[in-house]
């Protein structure tokens, strides 16, 4: 990689700020909420970097899966996704050392059976 993780984080923060500046000009609240998703992702990357994980290599394309995310971060991501997509997309937390259960739930059930205002 040509940049340090710190340089990447600086550029990511700048891109998030630029996105927000443009998003507020759209007069579309749900679109502006994407800034929250972007900022949360950056925060998660910063936390992982502090733990010695190179967040830039953690994605489905590399097959790496060391990125750590806390339950409260999943809750926040779900709040933003609920606002943007009205519960159609939901993030479910799963421990990597436990087998996945084959249970299907509706988006509403998965999202804690409560209404979230954004």
Backbone as XML, in Angstrom:
<?xml version="1.0"?>
<chain id="A" units="angstrom">
  <residue number="1" name="UNK">
    <atom name="N" x="0.842" y="-1.179" z="0.000"/>
    <atom name="CA" x="0.000" y="0.000" z="0.000"/>
    <atom name="C" x="0.886" y="1.240" z="0.000"/>
  </residue>
  <residue number="2" name="UNK">
    <atom name="N" x="0.406" y="2.267" z="-0.607"/>
    <atom name="CA" x="1.231" y="3.458" z="-0.767"/>
    <atom name="C" x="1.060" y="4.457" z="0.376"/>
  </residue>
  <residue number="3" name="UNK">
    <atom name="N" x="0.015" y="4.296" z="1.175"/>
    <atom name="CA" x="-0.226" y="5.207" z="2.300"/>
    <atom name="C" x="-0.134" y="4.455" z="3.616"/>
  </residue>
  <residue number="4" name="UNK">
    <atom name="N" x="0.100" y="5.204" z="4.662"/>
    <atom name="CA" x="0.019" y="4.617" z="6.000"/>
    <atom name="C" x="-1.454" y="4.546" z="6.398"/>
  </residue>
  <residue number="5" name="UNK">
    <atom name="N" x="-1.789" y="3.716" z="7.380"/>
    <atom name="CA" x="-3.166" y="3.693" z="7.861"/>
    <atom name="C" x="-3.636" y="5.067" z="8.349"/>
  </residue>
  <residue number="6" name="UNK">
    <atom name="N" x="-2.738" y="5.810" z="8.971"/>
    <atom name="CA" x="-3.090" y="7.151" z="9.453"/>
    <atom name="C" x="-3.438" y="8.087" z="8.304"/>
  </residue>
  <residue number="7" name="UNK">
    <atom name="N" x="-2.664" y="7.998" z="7.225"/>
    <atom name="CA" x="-2.957" y="8.825" z="6.051"/>
    <atom name="C" x="-4.305" y="8.433" z="5.431"/>
  </residue>
  <residue number="8" name="UNK">
    <atom name="N" x="-4.560" y="7.135" z="5.382"/>
    <atom name="CA" x="-5.858" y="6.670" z="4.874"/>
    <atom name="C" x="-6.993" y="7.217" z="5.729"/>
  </residue>
  <residue number="9" name="UNK">
    <atom name="N" x="-6.847" y="7.148" z="7.046"/>
    <atom name="CA" x="-7.891" y="7.656" z="7.952"/>
    <atom name="C" x="-8.110" y="9.153" z="7.759"/>
  </residue>
  <residue number="10" name="UNK">
    <atom name="N" x="-7.020" y="9.903" z="7.586"/>
    <atom name="CA" x="-7.153" y="11.348" z="7.334"/>
    <atom name="C" x="-7.955" y="11.596" z="6.059"/>
  </residue>
  <residue number="11" name="UNK">
    <atom name="N" x="-7.643" y="10.867" z="5.016"/>
    <atom name="CA" x="-8.351" y="11.045" z="3.738"/>
    <atom name="C" x="-9.803" y="10.572" z="3.840"/>
  </residue>
  <residue number="12" name="UNK">
    <atom name="N" x="-10.038" y="9.518" z="4.605"/>
    <atom name="CA" x="-11.402" y="9.037" z="4.813"/>
    <atom name="C" x="-12.236" y="10.088" z="5.543"/>
  </residue>
  <residue number="13" name="UNK">
    <atom name="N" x="-11.654" y="10.709" z="6.565"/>
    <atom name="CA" x="-12.364" y="11.763" z="7.296"/>
    <atom name="C" x="-12.655" y="12.964" z="6.400"/>
  </residue>
  <residue number="14" name="UNK">
    <atom name="N" x="-11.707" y="13.329" z="5.565"/>
    <atom name="CA" x="-11.921" y="14.431" z="4.626"/>
    <atom name="C" x="-13.042" y="14.085" z="3.642"/>
  </residue>
  <residue number="15" name="UNK">
    <atom name="N" x="-13.019" y="12.860" z="3.118"/>
    <atom name="CA" x="-14.061" y="12.430" z="2.181"/>
    <atom name="C" x="-15.439" y="12.455" z="2.862"/>
  </residue>
  <residue number="16" name="UNK">
    <atom name="N" x="-15.511" y="12.035" z="4.121"/>
    <atom name="CA" x="-16.785" y="12.057" z="4.850"/>
    <atom name="C" x="-17.294" y="13.479" z="5.023"/>
  </residue>
  <residue number="17" name="UNK">
    <atom name="N" x="-16.397" y="14.390" z="5.331"/>
    <atom name="CA" x="-16.786" y="15.799" z="5.474"/>
    <atom name="C" x="-17.288" y="16.364" z="4.153"/>
  </residue>
  <residue number="18" name="UNK">
    <atom name="N" x="-16.572" y="16.049" z="3.084"/>
    <atom name="CA" x="-16.991" y="16.508" z="1.756"/>
    <atom name="C" x="-18.344" y="15.910" z="1.367"/>
  </residue>
  <residue number="19" name="UNK">
    <atom name="N" x="-18.532" y="14.624" z="1.672"/>
    <atom name="CA" x="-19.805" y="13.990" z="1.367"/>
    <atom name="C" x="-20.933" y="14.692" z="2.120"/>
  </residue>
  <residue number="20" name="UNK">
    <atom name="N" x="-20.738" y="14.949" z="3.404"/>
    <atom name="CA" x="-21.779" y="15.609" z="4.201"/>
    <atom name="C" x="-22.117" y="16.981" z="3.624"/>
  </residue>
  <residue number="21" name="UNK">
    <atom name="N" x="-21.080" y="17.747" z="3.278"/>
    <atom name="CA" x="-21.308" y="19.080" z="2.707"/>
    <atom name="C" x="-22.187" y="19.005" z="1.468"/>
  </residue>
  <residue number="22" name="UNK">
    <atom name="N" x="-21.965" y="18.015" z="0.635"/>
    <atom name="CA" x="-22.773" y="17.862" z="-0.574"/>
    <atom name="C" x="-24.128" y="17.238" z="-0.275"/>
  </residue>
  <residue number="23" name="UNK">
    <atom name="N" x="-24.170" y="16.293" z="0.656"/>
    <atom name="CA" x="-25.421" y="15.603" z="0.970"/>
    <atom name="C" x="-26.472" y="16.560" z="1.524"/>
  </residue>
  <residue number="24" name="UNK">
    <atom name="N" x="-26.066" y="17.517" z="2.350"/>
    <atom name="CA" x="-27.071" y="18.433" z="2.914"/>
    <atom name="C" x="-27.692" y="19.307" z="1.828"/>
  </residue>
  <residue number="25" name="UNK">
    <atom name="N" x="-27.005" y="19.449" z="0.711"/>
    <atom name="CA" x="-27.550" y="20.244" z="-0.393"/>
    <atom name="C" x="-28.629" y="19.493" z="-1.184"/>
  </residue>
  <residue number="26" name="UNK">
    <atom name="N" x="-28.789" y="18.196" z="-0.914"/>
    <atom name="CA" x="-29.771" y="17.403" z="-1.654"/>
    <atom name="C" x="-31.179" y="17.559" z="-1.100"/>
  </residue>
  <residue number="27" name="UNK">
    <atom name="N" x="-31.304" y="18.067" z="0.117"/>
    <atom name="CA" x="-32.604" y="18.194" z="0.776"/>
    <atom name="C" x="-33.292" y="16.829" z="0.912"/>
  </residue>
  <residue number="28" name="UNK">
    <atom name="N" x="-32.494" y="15.771" z="1.090"/>
    <atom name="CA" x="-33.005" y="14.404" z="1.255"/>
    <atom name="C" x="-32.418" y="13.838" z="2.540"/>
  </residue>
  <residue number="29" name="UNK">
    <atom name="N" x="-33.247" y="13.801" z="3.594"/>
    <atom name="CA" x="-32.762" y="13.381" z="4.912"/>
    <atom name="C" x="-32.119" y="11.997" z="4.878"/>
  </residue>
  <residue number="30" name="UNK">
    <atom name="N" x="-32.752" y="11.029" z="4.224"/>
    <atom name="CA" x="-32.203" y="9.675" z="4.205"/>
    <atom name="C" x="-30.814" y="9.646" z="3.560"/>
  </residue>
  <residue number="31" name="UNK">
    <atom name="N" x="-30.607" y="10.445" z="2.526"/>
    <atom name="CA" x="-29.301" y="10.496" z="1.879"/>
    <atom name="C" x="-28.253" y="11.080" z="2.823"/>
  </residue>
  <residue number="32" name="UNK">
    <atom name="N" x="-28.629" y="12.086" z="3.566"/>
    <atom name="CA" x="-27.712" y="12.691" z="4.546"/>
    <atom name="C" x="-27.305" y="11.669" z="5.601"/>
  </residue>
  <residue number="33" name="UNK">
    <atom name="N" x="-28.222" y="10.745" z="5.948"/>
    <atom name="CA" x="-27.940" y="9.723" z="6.961"/>
    <atom name="C" x="-26.775" y="8.826" z="6.568"/>
  </residue>
  <residue number="34" name="UNK">
    <atom name="N" x="-26.468" y="8.723" z="5.274"/>
    <atom name="CA" x="-25.315" y="7.929" z="4.859"/>
    <atom name="C" x="-24.030" y="8.467" z="5.486"/>
  </residue>
  <residue number="35" name="UNK">
    <atom name="N" x="-23.985" y="9.740" z="5.783"/>
    <atom name="CA" x="-22.807" y="10.298" z="6.451"/>
    <atom name="C" x="-22.583" y="9.599" z="7.783"/>
  </residue>
  <residue number="36" name="UNK">
    <atom name="N" x="-23.660" y="9.296" z="8.488"/>
    <atom name="CA" x="-23.541" y="8.576" z="9.753"/>
    <atom name="C" x="-22.930" y="7.199" z="9.571"/>
  </residue>
  <residue number="37" name="UNK">
    <atom name="N" x="-23.335" y="6.509" z="8.511"/>
    <atom name="CA" x="-22.736" y="5.206" z="8.216"/>
    <atom name="C" x="-21.246" y="5.337" z="7.919"/>
  </residue>
  <residue number="38" name="UNK">
    <atom name="N" x="-20.916" y="6.347" z="7.120"/>
    <atom name="CA" x="-19.512" y="6.571" z="6.762"/>
    <atom name="C" x="-18.688" y="6.891" z="8.009"/>
  </residue>
  <residue number="39" name="UNK">
    <atom name="N" x="-19.184" y="7.775" z="8.832"/>
    <atom name="CA" x="-18.449" y="8.165" z="10.052"/>
    <atom name="C" x="-18.300" y="6.984" z="11.014"/>
  </residue>
  <residue number="40" name="UNK">
    <atom name="N" x="-19.333" y="6.164" z="11.125"/>
    <atom name="CA" x="-19.238" y="4.993" z="12.011"/>
    <atom name="C" x="-18.203" y="4.008" z="11.481"/>
  </residue>
  <residue number="41" name="UNK">
    <atom name="N" x="-18.173" y="3.813" z="10.179"/>
    <atom name="CA" x="-17.163" y="2.939" z="9.590"/>
    <atom name="C" x="-15.756" y="3.474" z="9.893"/>
  </residue>
  <residue number="42" name="UNK">
    <atom name="N" x="-15.571" y="4.761" z="9.768"/>
    <atom name="CA" x="-14.261" y="5.360" z="10.065"/>
    <atom name="C" x="-13.898" y="5.135" z="11.525"/>
  </residue>
  <residue number="43" name="UNK">
    <atom name="N" x="-14.849" y="5.332" z="12.418"/>
    <atom name="CA" x="-14.596" y="5.119" z="13.851"/>
    <atom name="C" x="-14.192" y="3.670" z="14.109"/>
  </residue>
  <residue number="44" name="UNK">
    <atom name="N" x="-14.889" y="2.724" z="13.481"/>
    <atom name="CA" x="-14.556" y="1.313" z="13.632"/>
    <atom name="C" x="-13.149" y="1.044" z="13.100"/>
  </residue>
  <residue number="45" name="UNK">
    <atom name="N" x="-12.802" y="1.648" z="11.975"/>
    <atom name="CA" x="-11.450" y="1.504" z="11.420"/>
    <atom name="C" x="-10.407" y="2.062" z="12.381"/>
  </residue>
  <residue number="46" name="UNK">
    <atom name="N" x="-10.687" y="3.218" z="12.972"/>
    <atom name="CA" x="-9.747" y="3.812" z="13.935"/>
    <atom name="C" x="-9.554" y="2.898" z="15.139"/>
  </residue>
  <residue number="47" name="UNK">
    <atom name="N" x="-10.634" y="2.330" z="15.638"/>
    <atom name="CA" x="-10.545" y="1.418" z="16.783"/>
    <atom name="C" x="-9.743" y="0.171" z="16.429"/>
  </residue>
  <residue number="48" name="UNK">
    <atom name="N" x="-9.977" y="-0.372" z="15.247"/>
    <atom name="CA" x="-9.238" y="-1.553" z="14.823"/>
    <atom name="C" x="-7.766" y="-1.243" z="14.596"/>
  </residue>
  <residue number="49" name="UNK">
    <atom name="N" x="-7.488" y="-0.084" z="14.027"/>
    <atom name="CA" x="-6.096" y="0.333" z="13.830"/>
    <atom name="C" x="-5.373" y="0.415" z="15.174"/>
  </residue>
  <residue number="50" name="UNK">
    <atom name="N" x="-6.048" y="0.939" z="16.190"/>
    <atom name="CA" x="-5.455" y="1.037" z="17.524"/>
    <atom name="C" x="-5.134" y="-0.351" z="18.100"/>
  </residue>
  <residue number="51" name="UNK">
    <atom name="N" x="-5.822" y="-1.381" z="17.617"/>
    <atom name="CA" x="-5.582" y="-2.761" z="18.061"/>
    <atom name="C" x="-4.564" y="-3.477" z="17.182"/>
  </residue>
  <residue number="52" name="UNK">
    <atom name="N" x="-3.996" y="-2.755" z="16.204"/>
    <atom name="CA" x="-2.985" y="-3.343" z="15.339"/>
    <atom name="C" x="-3.541" y="-4.057" z="14.120"/>
  </residue>
  <residue number="53" name="UNK">
    <atom name="N" x="-4.823" y="-3.856" z="13.829"/>
    <atom name="CA" x="-5.449" y="-4.477" z="12.657"/>
    <atom name="C" x="-5.428" y="-3.485" z="11.502"/>
  </residue>
  <residue number="54" name="UNK">
    <atom name="N" x="-4.924" y="-3.923" z="10.358"/>
    <atom name="CA" x="-4.908" y="-3.045" z="9.185"/>
    <atom name="C" x="-6.283" y="-3.105" z="8.525"/>
  </residue>
  <residue number="55" name="UNK">
    <atom name="N" x="-7.119" y="-2.165" z="8.870"/>
    <atom name="CA" x="-8.513" y="-2.116" z="8.414"/>
    <atom name="C" x="-8.619" y="-2.073" z="6.899"/>
  </residue>
  <residue number="56" name="UNK">
    <atom name="N" x="-7.581" y="-1.600" z="6.240"/>
    <atom name="CA" x="-7.618" y="-1.479" z="4.775"/>
    <atom name="C" x="-7.624" y="-2.834" z="4.085"/>
  </residue>
  <residue number="57" name="UNK">
    <atom name="N" x="-7.175" y="-3.859" z="4.785"/>
    <atom name="CA" x="-7.117" y="-5.211" z="4.222"/>
    <atom name="C" x="-8.312" y="-6.060" z="4.633"/>
  </residue>
  <residue number="58" name="UNK">
    <atom name="N" x="-9.197" y="-5.516" z="5.447"/>
    <atom name="CA" x="-10.318" y="-6.286" z="5.979"/>
    <atom name="C" x="-11.572" y="-6.033" z="5.146"/>
  </residue>
  <residue number="59" name="UNK">
    <atom name="N" x="-11.813" y="-6.905" z="4.200"/>
    <atom name="CA" x="-13.004" y="-6.791" z="3.361"/>
    <atom name="C" x="-13.276" y="-8.125" z="2.683"/>
  </residue>
  <residue number="60" name="UNK">
    <atom name="N" x="-14.441" y="-8.239" z="2.093"/>
    <atom name="CA" x="-14.846" y="-9.502" z="1.460"/>
    <atom name="C" x="-13.955" y="-9.875" z="0.286"/>
  </residue>
  <residue number="61" name="UNK">
    <atom name="N" x="-13.316" y="-8.908" z="-0.356"/>
    <atom name="CA" x="-12.489" y="-9.194" z="-1.529"/>
    <atom name="C" x="-11.161" y="-9.846" z="-1.163"/>
  </residue>
  <residue number="62" name="UNK">
    <atom name="N" x="-10.634" y="-9.527" z="0.020"/>
    <atom name="CA" x="-9.371" y="-10.120" z="0.450"/>
    <atom name="C" x="-9.579" y="-11.421" z="1.204"/>
  </residue>
  <residue number="63" name="UNK">
    <atom name="N" x="-10.784" y="-11.633" z="1.692"/>
    <atom name="CA" x="-11.071" y="-12.822" z="2.488"/>
    <atom name="C" x="-10.645" y="-12.681" z="3.938"/>
  </residue>
  <residue number="64" name="UNK">
    <atom name="N" x="-10.095" y="-11.526" z="4.290"/>
    <atom name="CA" x="-9.703" y="-11.294" z="5.676"/>
    <atom name="C" x="-10.935" y="-10.974" z="6.512"/>
  </residue>
  <residue number="65" name="UNK">
    <atom name="N" x="-10.924" y="-11.441" z="7.752"/>
    <atom name="CA" x="-12.083" y="-11.196" z="8.604"/>
    <atom name="C" x="-11.678" y="-10.935" z="10.047"/>
  </residue>
  <residue number="66" name="UNK">
    <atom name="N" x="-10.726" y="-10.054" z="10.241"/>
    <atom name="CA" x="-10.290" y="-9.719" z="11.585"/>
    <atom name="C" x="-10.933" y="-8.455" z="12.135"/>
  </residue>
  <residue number="67" name="UNK">
    <atom name="N" x="-11.647" y="-7.697" z="11.304"/>
    <atom name="CA" x="-12.249" y="-6.444" z="11.739"/>
    <atom name="C" x="-13.174" y="-6.698" z="12.921"/>
  </residue>
  <residue number="68" name="UNK">
    <atom name="N" x="-12.959" y="-5.963" z="13.985"/>
    <atom name="CA" x="-13.759" y="-6.102" z="15.200"/>
    <atom name="C" x="-14.801" y="-4.994" z="15.234"/>
  </residue>
  <residue number="69" name="UNK">
    <atom name="N" x="-16.015" y="-5.375" z="15.649"/>
    <atom name="CA" x="-17.096" y="-4.407" z="15.754"/>
    <atom name="C" x="-17.897" y="-4.733" z="17.011"/>
  </residue>
  <residue number="70" name="UNK">
    <atom name="N" x="-18.220" y="-3.714" z="17.765"/>
    <atom name="CA" x="-18.927" y="-3.879" z="19.032"/>
    <atom name="C" x="-20.439" y="-3.923" z="18.816"/>
  </residue>
  <residue number="71" name="UNK">
    <atom name="N" x="-21.162" y="-4.593" z="19.707"/>
    <atom name="CA" x="-22.629" y="-4.653" z="19.590"/>
    <atom name="C" x="-23.297" y="-3.278" z="19.521"/>
  </residue>
  <residue number="72" name="UNK">
    <atom name="N" x="-22.811" y="-2.307" z="20.289"/>
    <atom name="CA" x="-23.415" y="-0.975" z="20.242"/>
    <atom name="C" x="-23.181" y="-0.301" z="18.890"/>
  </residue>
  <residue number="73" name="UNK">
    <atom name="N" x="-22.103" y="-0.679" z="18.202"/>
    <atom name="CA" x="-21.848" y="-0.143" z="16.863"/>
    <atom name="C" x="-22.828" y="-0.752" z="15.859"/>
  </residue>
  <residue number="74" name="UNK">
    <atom name="N" x="-23.122" y="-2.025" z="16.032"/>
    <atom name="CA" x="-24.131" y="-2.664" z="15.188"/>
    <atom name="C" x="-25.482" y="-1.994" z="15.406"/>
  </residue>
  <residue number="75" name="UNK">
    <atom name="N" x="-25.803" y="-1.695" z="16.659"/>
    <atom name="CA" x="-27.065" y="-0.997" z="16.964"/>
    <atom name="C" x="-27.128" y="0.343" z="16.232"/>
  </residue>
  <residue number="76" name="UNK">
    <atom name="N" x="-26.033" y="1.099" z="16.263"/>
    <atom name="CA" x="-26.006" y="2.403" z="15.604"/>
    <atom name="C" x="-26.158" y="2.256" z="14.087"/>
  </residue>
  <residue number="77" name="UNK">
    <atom name="N" x="-25.436" y="1.293" z="13.515"/>
    <atom name="CA" x="-25.557" y="1.052" z="12.073"/>
    <atom name="C" x="-26.991" y="0.692" z="11.713"/>
  </residue>
  <residue number="78" name="UNK">
    <atom name="N" x="-27.627" y="-0.117" z="12.539"/>
    <atom name="CA" x="-29.022" y="-0.475" z="12.283"/>
    <atom name="C" x="-29.949" y="0.726" z="12.379"/>
  </residue>
  <residue number="79" name="UNK">
    <atom name="N" x="-29.688" y="1.633" z="13.301"/>
    <atom name="CA" x="-30.508" y="2.848" z="13.384"/>
    <atom name="C" x="-30.427" y="3.643" z="12.088"/>
  </residue>
  <residue number="80" name="UNK">
    <atom name="N" x="-29.211" y="3.799" z="11.582"/>
    <atom name="CA" x="-29.023" y="4.547" z="10.336"/>
    <atom name="C" x="-29.665" y="3.810" z="9.155"/>
  </residue>
  <residue number="81" name="UNK">
    <atom name="N" x="-29.430" y="2.495" z="9.062"/>
    <atom name="CA" x="-30.017" y="1.718" z="7.971"/>
    <atom name="C" x="-31.545" y="1.724" z="8.040"/>
  </residue>
  <residue number="82" name="UNK">
    <atom name="N" x="-32.085" y="1.694" z="9.248"/>
    <atom name="CA" x="-33.537" y="1.740" z="9.399"/>
    <atom name="C" x="-34.085" y="3.062" z="8.873"/>
  </residue>
  <residue number="83" name="UNK">
    <atom name="N" x="-33.420" y="4.143" z="9.181"/>
    <atom name="CA" x="-33.857" y="5.453" z="8.711"/>
    <atom name="C" x="-33.790" y="5.534" z="7.191"/>
  </residue>
  <residue number="84" name="UNK">
    <atom name="N" x="-32.721" y="5.023" z="6.626"/>
    <atom name="CA" x="-32.512" y="5.121" z="5.180"/>
    <atom name="C" x="-33.428" y="4.161" z="4.416"/>
  </residue>
  <residue number="85" name="UNK">
    <atom name="N" x="-33.515" y="2.919" z="4.879"/>
    <atom name="CA" x="-34.221" y="1.879" z="4.131"/>
    <atom name="C" x="-35.480" y="1.361" z="4.819"/>
  </residue>
  <residue number="86" name="UNK">
    <atom name="N" x="-35.935" y="2.037" z="5.852"/>
    <atom name="CA" x="-37.168" y="1.695" z="6.560"/>
    <atom name="C" x="-37.206" y="0.237" z="7.006"/>
  </residue>
  <residue number="87" name="UNK">
    <atom name="N" x="-36.079" y="-0.271" z="7.475"/>
    <atom name="CA" x="-36.042" y="-1.626" z="8.007"/>
    <atom name="C" x="-35.836" y="-2.725" z="6.984"/>
  </residue>
  <residue number="88" name="UNK">
    <atom name="N" x="-35.622" y="-2.406" z="5.722"/>
    <atom name="CA" x="-35.444" y="-3.427" z="4.692"/>
    <atom name="C" x="-34.057" y="-4.065" z="4.727"/>
  </residue>
  <residue number="89" name="UNK">
    <atom name="N" x="-33.072" y="-3.343" z="5.286"/>
    <atom name="CA" x="-31.707" y="-3.859" z="5.406"/>
    <atom name="C" x="-31.336" y="-3.819" z="6.878"/>
  </residue>
  <residue number="90" name="UNK">
    <atom name="N" x="-30.837" y="-4.937" z="7.395"/>
    <atom name="CA" x="-30.514" y="-5.040" z="8.814"/>
    <atom name="C" x="-29.156" y="-5.717" z="8.970"/>
  </residue>
  <residue number="91" name="UNK">
    <atom name="N" x="-28.331" y="-5.192" z="9.862"/>
    <atom name="CA" x="-27.048" y="-5.799" z="10.198"/>
    <atom name="C" x="-27.280" y="-6.700" z="11.406"/>
  </residue>
  <residue number="92" name="UNK">
    <atom name="N" x="-26.865" y="-7.940" z="11.281"/>
    <atom name="CA" x="-26.956" y="-8.865" z="12.407"/>
    <atom name="C" x="-25.552" y="-9.180" z="12.881"/>
  </residue>
  <residue number="93" name="UNK">
    <atom name="N" x="-25.332" y="-9.076" z="14.166"/>
    <atom name="CA" x="-24.033" y="-9.425" z="14.726"/>
    <atom name="C" x="-23.929" y="-10.925" z="14.879"/>
  </residue>
  <residue number="94" name="UNK">
    <atom name="N" x="-22.752" y="-11.470" z="14.645"/>
    <atom name="CA" x="-22.534" y="-12.904" z="14.810"/>
    <atom name="C" x="-21.128" y="-13.119" z="15.328"/>
  </residue>
  <residue number="95" name="UNK">
    <atom name="N" x="-21.004" y="-14.021" z="16.266"/>
    <atom name="CA" x="-19.671" y="-14.389" z="16.735"/>
    <atom name="C" x="-19.059" y="-15.326" z="15.712"/>
  </residue>
  <residue number="96" name="UNK">
    <atom name="N" x="-17.823" y="-15.123" z="15.390"/>
    <atom name="CA" x="-17.181" y="-15.924" z="14.347"/>
    <atom name="C" x="-16.913" y="-17.352" z="14.786"/>
  </residue>
  <residue number="97" name="UNK">
    <atom name="N" x="-16.834" y="-17.591" z="16.114"/>
    <atom name="CA" x="-16.518" y="-18.934" z="16.580"/>
    <atom name="C" x="-17.764" y="-19.786" z="16.807"/>
  </residue>
  <residue number="98" name="UNK">
    <atom name="N" x="-18.942" y="-19.228" z="16.591"/>
    <atom name="CA" x="-20.183" y="-19.983" z="16.732"/>
    <atom name="C" x="-20.759" y="-20.263" z="15.349"/>
  </residue>
  <residue number="99" name="UNK">
    <atom name="N" x="-21.316" y="-21.464" z="15.165"/>
    <atom name="CA" x="-21.951" y="-21.720" z="13.866"/>
    <atom name="C" x="-23.183" y="-20.836" z="13.710"/>
  </residue>
  <residue number="100" name="UNK">
    <atom name="N" x="-23.435" y="-20.427" z="12.471"/>
    <atom name="CA" x="-24.595" y="-19.578" z="12.203"/>
    <atom name="C" x="-25.861" y="-20.413" z="12.295"/>
  </residue>
  <residue number="101" name="UNK">
    <atom name="N" x="-26.873" y="-19.841" z="12.914"/>
    <atom name="CA" x="-28.165" y="-20.502" z="12.998"/>
    <atom name="C" x="-28.915" y="-20.272" z="11.700"/>
  </residue>
  <residue number="102" name="UNK">
    <atom name="N" x="-29.693" y="-21.229" z="11.318"/>
    <atom name="CA" x="-30.472" y="-21.109" z="10.100"/>
    <atom name="C" x="-31.902" y="-20.700" z="10.457"/>
  </residue>
  <residue number="103" name="UNK">
    <atom name="N" x="-32.029" y="-19.533" z="11.076"/>
    <atom name="CA" x="-33.355" y="-19.029" z="11.418"/>
    <atom name="C" x="-33.585" y="-17.756" z="10.642"/>
  </residue>
  <residue number="104" name="UNK">
    <atom name="N" x="-34.776" y="-17.643" z="10.086"/>
    <atom name="CA" x="-35.109" y="-16.451" z="9.319"/>
    <atom name="C" x="-36.051" y="-15.598" z="10.136"/>
  </residue>
  <residue number="105" name="UNK">
    <atom name="N" x="-35.789" y="-14.305" z="10.134"/>
    <atom name="CA" x="-36.642" y="-13.351" z="10.808"/>
    <atom name="C" x="-36.939" y="-12.222" z="9.860"/>
  </residue>
  <residue number="106" name="UNK">
    <atom name="N" x="-38.047" y="-11.556" z="10.091"/>
    <atom name="CA" x="-38.336" y="-10.391" z="9.279"/>
    <atom name="C" x="-37.422" y="-9.271" z="9.724"/>
  </residue>
  <residue number="107" name="UNK">
    <atom name="N" x="-37.251" y="-8.272" z="8.864"/>
    <atom name="CA" x="-36.419" y="-7.122" z="9.212"/>
    <atom name="C" x="-36.952" y="-6.460" z="10.476"/>
  </residue>
  <residue number="108" name="UNK">
    <atom name="N" x="-38.262" y="-6.384" z="10.600"/>
    <atom name="CA" x="-38.851" y="-5.737" z="11.772"/>
    <atom name="C" x="-38.519" y="-6.520" z="13.042"/>
  </residue>
  <residue number="109" name="UNK">
    <atom name="N" x="-38.626" y="-7.844" z="12.998"/>
    <atom name="CA" x="-38.296" y="-8.659" z="14.166"/>
    <atom name="C" x="-36.818" y="-8.536" z="14.509"/>
  </residue>
  <residue number="110" name="UNK">
    <atom name="N" x="-35.978" y="-8.545" z="13.488"/>
    <atom name="CA" x="-34.545" y="-8.452" z="13.717"/>
    <atom name="C" x="-34.172" y="-7.118" z="14.326"/>
  </residue>
  <residue number="111" name="UNK">
    <atom name="N" x="-34.859" y="-6.094" z="13.955"/>
    <atom name="CA" x="-34.527" y="-4.772" z="14.454"/>
    <atom name="C" x="-35.201" y="-4.513" z="15.798"/>
  </residue>
  <residue number="112" name="UNK">
    <atom name="N" x="-35.107" y="-5.499" z="16.655"/>
    <atom name="CA" x="-35.482" y="-5.382" z="18.055"/>
    <atom name="C" x="-36.960" y="-5.044" z="18.269"/>
  </residue>
  <residue number="113" name="UNK">
    <atom name="N" x="-37.796" y="-5.278" z="17.270"/>
    <atom name="CA" x="-39.228" y="-5.041" z="17.416"/>
    <atom name="C" x="-39.555" y="-3.667" z="17.976"/>
  </residue>
  <residue number="114" name="UNK">
    <atom name="N" x="-38.800" y="-2.684" z="17.591"/>
    <atom name="CA" x="-39.099" y="-1.329" z="18.049"/>
    <atom name="C" x="-38.927" y="-0.340" z="16.918"/>
  </residue>
  <residue number="115" name="UNK">
    <atom name="N" x="-39.598" y="0.742" z="17.051"/>
    <atom name="CA" x="-39.509" y="1.817" z="16.058"/>
    <atom name="C" x="-38.329" y="2.701" z="16.440"/>
  </residue>
  <residue number="116" name="UNK">
    <atom name="N" x="-37.546" y="3.070" z="15.468"/>
    <atom name="CA" x="-36.404" y="3.949" z="15.706"/>
    <atom name="C" x="-36.627" y="5.224" z="14.941"/>
  </residue>
  <residue number="117" name="UNK">
    <atom name="N" x="-36.603" y="6.319" z="15.642"/>
    <atom name="CA" x="-36.717" y="7.609" z="14.978"/>
    <atom name="C" x="-35.334" y="8.079" z="14.595"/>
  </residue>
  <residue number="118" name="UNK">
    <atom name="N" x="-35.229" y="8.681" z="13.436"/>
    <atom name="CA" x="-33.920" y="9.175" z="12.992"/>
    <atom name="C" x="-33.970" y="10.675" z="12.850"/>
  </residue>
</chain>
